Amino acid sequence: MRGYVQVYTGDGKGKTTAAFGLALRAAGAGLKVYIGQFLKNGIYSELKSIDRFKGLIKIEQFGGRRFIGREIKEEDRELAKKGFERIKEIIFSGEYDVVILDEINVALYLKLLPEKDLLDVIKDKPSHVELVLTGRYASPQIIQVADLVTEMRKIKHYFSKGVKARKGIEK
């Protein structure tokens, strides 16, 4: 089976959720899935449910214990760099059919990683690997090389009314 490059971007809710849905579908079909989460470090409900698919879905996180915001620290760059090196190993290992780079678009936007490095990986990835890139701010270059691009657009969100992230729904 040929693997394509998918991008889930935009300011709307559901980018990571869509990627995790794809991971579940792929695992259900017996495909091996790797999820590398940039900028994240912690236990989220989706991680607990994915735990039930050990052997088919593997997740690793490459983020600090704090929300980055506007203040980029050297630790953030080092974690992203380490994560990207791991991602390259995974993509070229031949072990995984689907590789999801959660929040990679944001990591590129924040200049934690050189975009050219990801573009090179996309160009050279094994033909069977389905590569999924999530996060706001997908660049025009990433959009151009992708085979499928979905933009989640916020039309209305209850966060604007003060609703906090709810367990099992947003976290």
C-alpha positions as CSV (number, residue, x, y, z in Angstrom):
1,M,0.0,0.0,0.0
2,R,1.3,3.5,-0.9
3,G,1.6,5.9,2.0
4,Y,0.6,9.6,1.6
5,V,1.2,12.8,3.5
6,Q,-1.8,14.2,5.4
7,V,-2.0,17.5,7.2
8,Y,-4.6,18.6,9.8
9,T,-4.3,22.3,10.5
10,G,-6.3,25.4,11.3
11,D,-7.5,27.2,14.4
12,G,-10.5,24.8,15.0
13,K,-10.8,22.0,17.4
14,G,-10.1,18.4,16.3
15,K,-6.7,18.1,14.7
16,T,-5.1,15.7,17.2
17,T,-8.5,14.0,17.6
18,A,-8.6,13.3,13.8
19,A,-5.1,11.9,13.8
20,F,-5.9,9.7,16.8
21,G,-9.0,8.5,15.0
22,L,-6.9,7.6,12.1
23,A,-4.5,5.8,14.4
24,L,-7.3,3.7,15.8
25,R,-8.6,2.9,12.3
26,A,-5.1,1.8,11.2
27,A,-4.6,-0.3,14.3
28,G,-7.9,-1.9,13.8
29,A,-6.7,-3.0,10.3
30,G,-3.5,-4.4,11.8
31,L,-1.2,-1.6,10.8
32,K,1.5,-0.4,13.2
33,V,1.3,3.2,14.2
34,Y,3.8,5.6,15.8
35,I,2.7,8.9,17.3
36,G,5.3,11.5,18.2
37,Q,3.8,14.4,20.2
38,F,5.8,17.7,20.0
39,L,5.3,20.4,22.6
40,K,3.3,17.9,24.8
41,N,4.3,16.1,28.0
42,G,1.7,14.7,30.3
43,I,-1.1,12.2,30.6
44,Y,-4.1,13.0,28.5
45,S,-7.2,10.8,28.2
46,E,-6.4,9.9,24.6
47,L,-3.1,8.4,25.8
48,K,-5.0,6.2,28.3
49,S,-7.2,4.8,25.6
50,I,-4.4,4.2,23.2
51,D,-2.7,2.2,25.9
52,R,-5.2,-0.6,25.1
53,F,-3.5,-1.0,21.7
54,K,0.0,-1.8,22.9
55,G,1.9,-3.5,20.2
56,L,0.1,-1.7,17.4
57,I,0.3,2.0,18.6
58,K,3.3,3.5,20.2
59,I,3.4,7.1,21.6
60,E,6.3,9.2,22.7
61,Q,6.2,12.9,23.8
62,F,8.8,15.5,23.1
63,G,7.8,18.5,25.1
64,G,8.5,20.1,28.5
65,R,6.2,20.2,31.5
66,R,5.0,23.7,30.8
67,F,3.0,25.5,28.1
68,I,5.5,27.3,25.8
69,G,3.5,30.4,25.0
70,R,5.7,33.1,23.6
71,E,8.8,32.3,25.8
72,I,10.9,29.8,23.9
73,K,13.7,28.3,26.0
74,E,16.8,26.3,24.9
75,E,15.2,23.3,26.6
76,D,12.3,23.5,24.1
77,R,14.6,23.5,21.1
78,E,16.6,20.6,22.5
79,L,13.4,18.5,23.2
80,A,12.1,19.2,19.7
81,K,15.5,18.4,18.1
82,K,15.7,15.1,20.1
83,G,12.2,14.3,19.1
84,F,12.8,15.0,15.4
85,E,15.9,12.7,15.5
86,R,13.7,10.0,17.0
87,I,11.0,10.6,14.4
88,K,13.6,10.1,11.6
89,E,14.7,6.8,13.1
90,I,11.0,5.7,13.3
91,I,10.1,6.7,9.7
92,F,13.1,5.0,8.2
93,S,13.0,1.9,10.4
94,G,10.5,0.1,8.3
95,E,8.7,-0.9,11.4
96,Y,5.7,1.5,11.2
97,D,3.0,1.9,8.6
98,V,1.5,5.2,9.9
99,V,3.6,7.9,11.6
100,I,1.8,10.8,13.2
101,L,3.7,14.0,14.1
102,D,1.3,15.7,16.5
103,E,1.8,19.5,16.7
104,I,4.8,19.5,14.3
105,N,3.3,22.4,12.5
106,V,3.4,24.5,15.7
107,A,7.0,23.4,16.4
108,L,8.0,24.6,12.9
109,Y,6.0,27.8,13.3
110,L,7.9,28.5,16.6
111,K,11.2,27.8,14.8
112,L,12.0,24.9,17.2
113,L,13.0,22.9,14.1
114,P,14.1,23.9,10.6
115,E,11.3,23.3,8.1
116,K,13.8,22.1,5.5
117,D,14.6,19.1,7.7
118,L,10.9,18.0,7.7
119,L,10.6,18.7,3.9
120,D,13.6,16.5,3.3
121,V,12.1,13.7,5.4
122,I,8.8,14.0,3.5
123,K,10.7,13.8,0.2
124,D,12.8,10.7,1.2
125,K,10.2,8.8,3.4
126,P,9.7,5.2,2.5
127,S,6.8,4.9,0.0
128,H,4.7,2.7,2.3
129,V,4.7,5.1,5.3
130,E,1.5,7.2,5.8
131,L,2.8,10.5,7.4
132,V,0.3,12.7,9.3
133,L,1.2,16.2,10.4
134,T,-1.0,18.1,12.9
135,G,-1.1,21.5,14.4
136,R,-2.0,25.1,13.6
137,Y,0.1,27.2,11.2
138,A,0.9,24.6,8.5
139,S,3.2,26.5,6.2
140,P,2.6,27.0,2.5
141,Q,5.5,24.7,1.7
142,I,4.1,21.9,3.9
143,I,0.7,22.3,2.4
144,Q,2.2,22.2,-1.1
145,V,4.0,18.9,-0.6
146,A,1.1,17.2,1.3
147,D,-1.3,14.9,-0.5
148,L,-4.3,15.7,1.7
149,V,-4.8,18.9,3.7
150,T,-7.8,19.4,6.1
151,E,-8.3,22.8,7.7
152,M,-10.2,22.8,11.0
153,R,-11.8,26.2,11.1
154,K,-13.2,27.7,14.3
155,I,-16.7,29.1,13.7
156,K,-17.8,29.0,17.3
157,H,-16.2,27.6,20.5
158,Y,-17.5,27.4,24.1
159,F,-14.1,28.3,25.4
160,S,-14.9,31.9,24.5
161,K,-17.7,31.7,27.1
162,G,-15.2,30.5,29.8
163,V,-15.7,26.8,29.5
164,K,-12.5,25.0,30.7
165,A,-11.1,21.9,29.0
166,R,-13.2,18.9,30.1
167,K,-11.8,15.5,30.9
168,G,-12.6,13.0,28.1
169,I,-13.7,15.8,25.7
170,E,-10.8,18.2,25.4
171,K,-8.2,16.6,27.6
